[in-house]
Structure formats: C-alpha cells, structure tokens
Amino acid sequence: GSVTKSDFMTDARISMAKMPDPRSFNGTEDDSSGGELGVHQGFNDYLFGERNGQSSKYVEIMEHVSQLMAQNPDRKNYKLYVTGHSLGGALATL
C-alpha cells in the first residue's frame, strides 16, 4: 500500500498513459480502442519506468520470478497470483 511521500505522489499522478491493449495481441479485441488502453500514469511509471539508470520495478520483479522458476523446473506448472493493497493492488493489476 501507499506509505511514503513518494507513494502518495504516485497515487496523485492521475493522468492516463496510453498502453497497448493486451486483448489485441490474441485477436480478442472487441471494441474500437484502436489497440490501446488508458492506464493511470503514476502507477504505470512506478512499475515500468526506469529510475536513476536502474531497471524498472517490473524487470526487477520478473528477474526474481525467473530465478525462482530456474531453481526448480517443477515450478513451471505453478500458477502465480499477484495481489496487493492500495498502491500494491494497482501495481498487481498491471
């Protein structure tokens, strides 16, 4: 959830960022969005943006998941559920 001043600043950046609609990748797009979705700018930047030359939070998270999967090949059959509260819930949704 939101704890720090930086977290609350992220919450307040409510403009929309345009992102590719994932439904358009598998041919199930059923609206006239033009293949794009609007995503909360602050949440999008927090998860996918690079900071001070470091990888994004998304890349960092996926590196951890990849390491865990590589440690045990049986994990490829696992389902991964991502949850959170407040800011964490928004990031989990993305």
C-alpha positions as a LaTeX table, in Angstrom:
\begin{tabular}{lrrr}
\hline
Residue & $x$ (\AA) & $y$ (\AA) & $z$ (\AA) \\
\hline
Gly1 & 0.00 & 0.00 & 0.00 \\
Ser2 & 0.88 & 3.66 & $-0.03$ \\
Val3 & 3.24 & 4.53 & 2.81 \\
Thr4 & 5.85 & 7.07 & 1.77 \\
Lys5 & 5.53 & 10.57 & 0.37 \\
Ser6 & 6.74 & 9.14 & $-2.95$ \\
Asp7 & 3.93 & 6.56 & $-2.87$ \\
Phe8 & 1.29 & 9.25 & $-2.36$ \\
Met9 & 2.82 & 11.35 & $-5.15$ \\
Thr10 & 2.49 & 8.30 & $-7.41$ \\
Asp11 & $-1.17$ & 7.95 & $-6.42$ \\
Ala12 & $-1.79$ & 11.61 & $-7.29$ \\
Arg13 & $-0.47$ & 11.37 & $-10.88$ \\
Ile14 & $-3.90$ & 10.56 & $-12.31$ \\
Ser15 & $-3.42$ & 11.40 & $-15.99$ \\
Met16 & $-3.73$ & 8.48 & $-18.37$ \\
Ala17 & $-0.83$ & 6.83 & $-20.17$ \\
Lys18 & $-1.60$ & 5.02 & $-23.42$ \\
Met19 & $-0.61$ & 1.36 & $-23.40$ \\
Pro20 & $-1.11$ & $-1.46$ & $-25.93$ \\
Asp21 & $-4.35$ & $-3.34$ & $-25.29$ \\
Pro22 & $-3.33$ & $-6.93$ & $-24.40$ \\
Arg23 & $-6.54$ & $-8.21$ & $-25.97$ \\
Ser24 & $-5.28$ & $-7.06$ & $-29.37$ \\
Phe25 & $-2.33$ & $-9.47$ & $-29.11$ \\
Asn26 & $-4.53$ & $-12.56$ & $-29.19$ \\
Gly27 & $-7.22$ & $-11.35$ & $-31.55$ \\
Thr28 & $-9.95$ & $-10.90$ & $-28.93$ \\
Glu29 & $-10.18$ & $-7.11$ & $-29.10$ \\
Asp30 & $-13.87$ & $-6.35$ & $-29.38$ \\
Asp31 & $-14.02$ & $-2.57$ & $-29.11$ \\
Ser32 & $-12.87$ & 0.47 & $-31.04$ \\
Ser33 & $-9.96$ & 1.36 & $-28.73$ \\
Gly34 & $-7.51$ & 1.24 & $-31.61$ \\
Gly35 & $-5.49$ & $-1.33$ & $-29.70$ \\
Glu36 & $-4.74$ & 0.99 & $-26.76$ \\
Leu37 & $-5.85$ & 1.33 & $-23.16$ \\
Gly38 & $-5.59$ & 4.23 & $-20.74$ \\
Val39 & $-3.56$ & 3.39 & $-17.64$ \\
His40 & $-3.05$ & 5.55 & $-14.53$ \\
Gln41 & 0.17 & 7.45 & $-15.30$ \\
Gly42 & 1.60 & 7.27 & $-11.77$ \\
Phe43 & 1.07 & 3.53 & $-11.41$ \\
Asn44 & 2.42 & 2.90 & $-14.91$ \\
Asp45 & 5.57 & 4.97 & $-14.29$ \\
Tyr46 & 6.14 & 3.38 & $-10.87$ \\
Leu47 & 6.04 & $-0.15$ & $-12.28$ \\
Phe48 & 7.52 & 0.24 & $-15.76$ \\
Gly49 & 9.66 & 3.39 & $-15.52$ \\
Glu50 & 13.42 & 3.36 & $-15.07$ \\
Arg51 & 14.86 & 5.28 & $-12.12$ \\
Asn52 & 18.38 & 6.68 & $-11.89$ \\
Gly53 & 19.58 & 4.34 & $-14.62$ \\
Gln54 & 18.25 & 1.26 & $-12.80$ \\
Ser55 & 15.86 & $-1.27$ & $-14.26$ \\
Ser56 & 12.14 & $-0.83$ & $-13.76$ \\
Lys57 & 10.33 & $-2.49$ & $-10.84$ \\
Tyr58 & 8.70 & $-4.80$ & $-13.40$ \\
Val59 & 12.09 & $-6.00$ & $-14.68$ \\
Glu60 & 13.32 & $-6.43$ & $-11.10$ \\
Ile61 & 10.26 & $-8.49$ & $-10.15$ \\
Met62 & 10.46 & $-10.66$ & $-13.27$ \\
Glu63 & 14.16 & $-11.35$ & $-12.62$ \\
His64 & 13.24 & $-12.70$ & $-9.17$ \\
Val65 & 10.43 & $-14.81$ & $-10.61$ \\
Ser66 & 12.74 & $-16.17$ & $-13.33$ \\
Gln67 & 15.35 & $-17.12$ & $-10.72$ \\
Leu68 & 12.75 & $-18.94$ & $-8.65$ \\
Met69 & 11.49 & $-20.80$ & $-11.71$ \\
Ala70 & 15.04 & $-21.79$ & $-12.71$ \\
Gln71 & 15.74 & $-23.20$ & $-9.24$ \\
Asn72 & 13.03 & $-25.81$ & $-9.60$ \\
Pro73 & 11.75 & $-26.90$ & $-13.04$ \\
Asp74 & 8.55 & $-28.23$ & $-11.44$ \\
Arg75 & 7.57 & $-24.62$ & $-10.77$ \\
Lys76 & 6.76 & $-24.12$ & $-14.45$ \\
Asn77 & 3.42 & $-25.76$ & $-13.65$ \\
Tyr78 & 2.65 & $-23.32$ & $-10.82$ \\
Lys79 & 0.12 & $-20.55$ & $-11.10$ \\
Leu80 & 1.33 & $-17.18$ & $-9.84$ \\
Tyr81 & $-1.22$ & $-14.93$ & $-8.17$ \\
Val82 & $-0.20$ & $-11.32$ & $-7.62$ \\
Thr83 & $-2.12$ & $-9.28$ & $-5.07$ \\
Gly84 & $-1.73$ & $-6.10$ & $-3.11$ \\
His85 & $-3.48$ & $-3.34$ & $-1.21$ \\
Ser86 & $-3.78$ & 0.29 & $-2.27$ \\
Leu87 & $-0.76$ & 1.15 & $-4.44$ \\
Gly88 & 0.31 & $-2.51$ & $-4.34$ \\
Gly89 & $-3.11$ & $-3.59$ & $-5.60$ \\
Ala90 & $-2.89$ & $-1.19$ & $-8.52$ \\
Leu91 & 0.57 & $-2.47$ & $-9.40$ \\
Ala92 & $-0.58$ & $-6.10$ & $-9.07$ \\
Thr93 & $-3.40$ & $-5.36$ & $-11.53$ \\
Leu94 & $-0.95$ & $-4.01$ & $-14.08$ \\
\hline
\end{tabular}
